[in-house]
Amino acid sequence: MPICFEVPPEILNQTQMARMLAEQVMRSISRYYDEHEHERPWEYINVIWPFIQQIEAANLKRSLRRNGAEEEEPKEKKRSTTHVRMIHMIEALSWGDAGIYLCTPSSALGGAAIQAVGTPEQKERFLTRFTRGKPKWGAMAMTEPQAGSDTSAIQTTARLDPQTNEWVLNGTKIFCTNGRLAGCESDGLIVVWATLDKSLGRAGMRPFVVEAGTPGMHIIHQEKKMGIRASDTATIRFENCRIPYDNILGSPELVRPDEHEEKGFKGAMKTFDASRPYVAASAVGIARAAFEFTRDTLAAQGITIPECAPLHKLSAVQRDLLQMEMDLKAAWLLTVRSAALLDAGESNTLEASMAKVKAGKVVTSITQKCVELLGPLGYSQELLVEKWMRDAKINDIYEGTGQINTLIVARRILGYTRSELK
């Protein structure tokens, strides 16, 4: 059977809408929100929110159906396109402005964690809020001052108070995307990863849903960043923060690591399997913005790439443009594959990490090369190219650094365990 690379009409229509929003709204306010960090881009938020509500509702319905929460299954199962739809939209919005895109009100990483390990009841209870009312945000809090890539070093604790049947959280989380918005705005929520037993390492980890305004949760700092400056990135402290017993995602039962069971850690990895294609898509959007602008600017000066010309007849600049375009397309194809596997219900751990590594490298190399090719103008704030270079680097860092994801790829391909290949 031949493979069709045509984008389905429903995804194409959604992507065209996102590109229109990116061009007409996001680009026009991009520089302002880069210079006014932590202000909320309501011009964008108010336009995108009705559309996000529809996506959240469709995702929730599909997830509940998979869990058997609906009485009747459809007679003909239509293959899901949820994740492929999302990466097309994210790529287009990130072409407009990656920092503003990250301000999109949605369940975000918190929702991904709930979808990965939550019960049907928890999905409906926590995620329905994102299908109605005013804009609201979800977030996930995992990184700590002493625990970045090494999640086994997490120190935030969760203790069950048997008298009140509540979980009591204590600890500090850093670099929490949308942390202030999710923690302070009405109906927001944050999924916090904490340990029930430090001696168990990753096996002792569990995710907990902390709803906005919960006493004991304090937003103590907002990061000032090199790039994606419109994005809300917060430090959150939990001081005897009490949440209901039912706000733990998954089972609180713990087992020893030597039983080869790390339910909490596996839940975190499922979340990343879903989110890494999204990060890769955002990286591709930034890279495409820089590449297209540079290509068109140079073309206006008479520098184009002749069709079918051999490499040895091209100038150094022409070869650079050709290499950038090849890298960009390779990163995008890996990203599409990782998302398509998710939609097919198949494991995509290897492919998600491959897409994340490739896109992270590509976006940093392309944006830096674009600044180089445009010279002093590329380095000045007269153009957005220098901003795209600053926005690019985070894509090689968050959701697992490039080095960590390269390790994951190597382990999967070579068949090594975490302890065998570090």
N, C-alpha and C positions, 0 to 999 in steps of 0.2 A: 504494500500500500504506500503510495507516495506521501511524503510529509508536506503539509501546507504551512507556510510561514506567514500567511496573511493574518492580520489582526482581525478577530471577529468584530462584526459591526457594533455590537453593544459596548465592547471595550474601546473601539475606535471613537465612538460618540463621546464616551466619558473622557477619553484622553484629549479630544479636541476642546471640550469644555474647560478642562484643567489648563491646557495651554493658553486658552483665551484669558483665563483668570491670571495666569502667570505673567502674560505679556501686558495686559491692560491694567492690572491692579498691582501685582507684586513688584514688577520692575520699576514702576513709578515711585514706589515708597521704599525701595530697597536701601538706598543710601541713607535716608532719614533714620530708619530703625537700626541701621548699623551704627550710627552716631548717637542715637538716643537709646542706649541699652536698657533693657527691662521695661520699656514702654510696650503696651500691648497693641498690636496692629488691628484695631477693630475694623478698619476698612476691609481687611481680608477675612477676619473671623466671621463677621456678620454675613458675608457672601457665601463662605464655604460651609457653615454650620448646617443649613437645611439639607445639603447634599450628604454630609457626614452622618446625619441622623438616619437617612435611608440605608446607608451602607451598614451602620451598626445594627439596625433592625434586621436586615437581611442576613448578616453574619450570625446574629443570635438565633434566629429561626433555624438556620442551617445547622448550627452547632447542637441545638436541642433535638433536632430530628436525628442527628447522628447518635445521640445518646438515648434514643428511644423515648423521648419525653412527649412526643406527639403520638396520638392514637393510631393514625394511619400513615403508612409510608406511601409515597407517590408510586403509581403503577410503573412508570418508567423513570429510572433515576437519571437525571441529567448531570453530567460531570461538572463539578464545581469549577468556577473561574475566579474565586474570591481573591486569591493571592496574586494571580496574574493581573487582575484588574488593579489591585492596589499598587503593584510596582510600576505600572504604566502611569497611574495618577501621581505617585510620589516622584517619579523621574521628571514628569512635566512640571510639577510644583517646585521642585528643587532647581530646575532650570530658571524659574522665576526668582526664587530666593530661598536658600536652604534654611536659614534662621527663621524666617517668617513661616515657612512650611512646618517647622517644628512647633510652632505655636498653635497648630491646628487643634481645635477642641475635639477630643475623641477619647476612647478608653485606652488607646496607645499600648505601651508595654505592660501596664497593669492589666489591661483587658486580655493581652496575649497570654499572660500568666494564668489568668482565671480560665481562659479557654483551654489551656494546656492541662491543668491539673484540678480545676474546680468541678464540683458536682453539678448536675443539671439544675438543682435548686439554687446553688450559689451563682451560676451563670445568669439565671433569670433574675435573681434578687439584686445582683450588683450591676449587671450590664444593661438592664432595661432602662435605667436612668439616662443612658446615653442616647436613647431613642426618642426623647421628648424634652420639652421645656427649653430653657435657655442654654447657651453654650456651657459645657463643663469638661473637665479634664481628668484623665487618669494618668498614673505614673508608676514607676517601679523603683524601689530603693534597694540596691544591693551593695554598691561600692562603699568601702569604709576607708578611713585614713590609713589603716594598716592592711587592708584587704582589697586589692584590685583584681587582677587576673586570678589570684589564688583565693578562690572562694572558701576554701577550708579554713582560712584565717579569720573568718567573720567572728566578731566579738559581740554583736548585738544579740541580746538574750530574750527569750520568751519563757515566762514561768507561769504555770497554771495556779491560780489562787483557788483552792478547793472550797473556800467559804462562799465566794461570790460566783464561782464557775466562770471566771474571766481570765483571759491571758494578759499578763503584765509585761510590756516591752520596755527594755532599757538599752540605749546605745546611740551611736551617731552614724548617719549616712551622708555621703558626700556625692557631688556631681549627679544629682537627681534631676533628670530632664523633666520640666514642667512640675517640679516639686512644690513650688509656691502656689501655682495655679491649682494643682490637684489637692493641696493640703489646706487651702484657705477658702476656695470658692465653694459655694453651695453645691452639694451633691457630688463633689469630686471624691476620688479615692486614691490611695497609694498602696501598692502591694509591697510589703516589707519582708525581706528575707532575714530570718533570725535563727538562732540555734537553740534547740531544746537541751542539747547535751554537747558541750564543747569537746569532750573526750572522743566523740564519734566522728569528728571532722565533718566532711560533707554529708555523711549519713545522718547527722543530727540536724541538718538544715530543714526548715519549713517556711512556706510563704504565708503571710497573714495580711488580711485586708484591713487597713486603717482608714476610716472615712474622714472626710474633711471636717475640721473643727473639733476632733476628738481631744479631750483634755489630756495633757501630757505630751502632745506632739507640738514641737516648736520649730518654726522656720527661722533659723538663726543667721543665715547668710545667703547672699546671691552672688554667684561667681561673676567676675569681670573677665571676659574671655578674648582671645585673639580673633576668633571667628564665630560664626553663627551667633552673633551678638544679640539678635532679636530674641533668641531662645532663652527661656527661663531655666536656669541651672542652679539648684539650691542645695544647701546643707541643712539637714534636718536632725534634730535631737529628740530622742524619746526618753522621757523621764517618768517612770511608773505610769506609762501610757496603757490604760485598760481598754480592752476590746472584748466583745462577746465571744463566747466559746466557739460559736459556729462560724467565726470569721477566719478560722484556720482553713487553708485550702488543702484538701487531701486528708489523709489519716495522720493523727498525732502519734501513732504507734511507731516506736523506734526499734531498729534491729542492729546488731553488731555489723561493722563493715566486713568482717571475715565471712559473713553470710552472703556476700556479693549482692547486697541490696542497698541502694542509695536512693530511696524514693525522692527525698527532697532535692538532691542534686540533679537527678534525672528530670524532675519537674522544671528546674531552672534551665537545663539544656534544651528541653522542648520549647521553652519560651524563646531561647536564642535561635533555634532552628527556624522559628517563624519570623523573628525580627531581623536576622542578618540579611536576608534578601531585600528587606526594606531599606536597610542602611546602604547596601550595595546599589540599589536603585537611586537613592538620593545622591550617592557619589557620582553615578553616571550622569545624572541631571546637571550637576555642577560642572563636570568635565565637558559635557556637550555645550553648555553655555559658553565656556571659555574657548573651546575649540571653534565653534561656529563663528563667534565674534572675531577671533584672530584670523580665521580663514577668509572671512568676508572682507575684513580690513585690508589684508594683504592682497586679495583679489582686486580690490579697488585701486591698488597701486601697481597692478599688472603682474602680480605673482600668483599664478595658478598652477595646477597639476595637470599636465597633458595626459589625456586618456591613453592607456596602453604603452606609455613610454617606459623603456627599461630603466632600472634604478641608476645605472652608471651615466645616464644622460640627464638626470635630475640634479638640481642644485641642492645644497645642504638644507636650505629652508624648505624646499619642496619635499625632500625625504623626511624631514621632521614632521611636516603636515601629514604625509602619508602614514608614518608610523603612529601618530596620534590617532588617526581615524581607525587604523587597524586595532589598536589597543582598546579604543572606545567600544568598538563593535564586539570584540571578544569578551569584554567585561559585561556587556549587555546580554549577550547570549548565555553566559554562565548564570546571570541573574534570573533570566527568564526560565532557564532549566530548573533552578532551585525552587522557584515559585510554583512551576508546573507540577513538580513532584509532590509538593504539599497539597495542591489541589487534587491530585490523584490518590491521596491518602497513603503515599509511600514515604519511607524515610529519606530525608534530604540533608542529614547532618554533614556528610562529606561535601555535597554540592553547595550548601549554604556557606560553609567555611571557604570553599574555593572562590565563590562569587565575592565574598567579603574581602578576601586577600587581594584578588585581582583588581576589584573596583577601588579599593583603598590605595593601591600602588598607582593605578592608572590616573586617578583624579589628582594625586599630588604631583605626579610627573607632568601631566598635561597642563595643569594650571601654572606650574613653575616655568615650563617651556613657553607658554603663551606670554607670560610677563617678559621673558627673555627676548622673544621675537619682536615684541612691540616696543622694546627699549624703554627710554625714560617715561614715555606716555603710559606704558604698561605698569610702571612702578608708581605712577602718580594716582591721585584720587579723582582725576578728571574722568577716568574710565572705571568700570566695575571689575576689571580684570584682577587688580591687586586684592580686591575683596574676595573674589572667588578663590584666589590662592590661599587666603587666610581661612576661608570656610572649608577648604578641601581637607586639611590635615586631620580634623577630628574623625573623619570617616575611616582613617587607618588606626584609630585609637579606641573609640567606644564600641560597645557590643562585642568585646573581645579584641585585643590588639592584633595587628597583622602577624606578629610573632606567634601569639597563642593560636590563632587560627591556622597558621602554617603547621604548627605542631599537630593540630587536630587532623589536618589533611594527611600528614605523614603517617600518623598512627593508623588512620583508617585504611590507607593504601597498603602499608607494610604489615598491618596486623599486630602492631605493638600495643601494649597497655600503657596507661598513664605512668605507671612506675618504671616501665621499661624504656620509655623515651621521654625525656624531660627537656 
